Amino acid sequence: MDNNNNGVMSLFGQFSKKVTKATGSPYAFLLALLIIIVWAVSGPLFNFSDTWQLVINTGTTIITFLMVFIIQQSQNKDTIALQIKLNELIASSEKASNRLVDIEDLTEDELEKAKGFYRKLADLAQMEDDAFISHSIEEAAETHEEKKNLQKKRN
């Protein structure tokens, strides 16, 4: 059963990739525009009937409904790839905090705490001449204190 599940996932992944690429093209937009124009022009032929309106409403609703799942599949894959790339950059940088690897798996409360950490770091960095002078709150606070002490000595 696991192989069947992987096969279905793989087929859906390939299908969604092709559909996303095709529907994101200028040709797909022009086709959709052409369909709308043909539908609008055909209105007088059908006396702008309820059935005439129902055709476009039903068609666009079905397409939109299906596209939500296809776009979400593509977005999920892109997000995972992006997270892996960011994790690689973080892990390979000596100055980056490894606390950020897989941060997307934290709870909302944990993310807010991390955001607070970087908000404080940004506030401290704003006091510096160079916003990229440090990479941790501890270092930023230490640098800030050193600068304050130097300023006191000068005065």
Secondary structure, DSSP 4 states (H G I P E B T S, - for coil): -HHHHHHHHHHHHHHHHHHHHHHTSHHHHHHHHHHHHHHHHTTGGGTT-HHHHHHHHHHHHHHHHHHHHHHHHHHHHHHHHHHHHHHHHHHH-SSS-GGGTTGGGS-HHHHHHHHHHHHHHHHHHHTSSSTTS-SSHHHHHHHHHHHHHHHHHH-
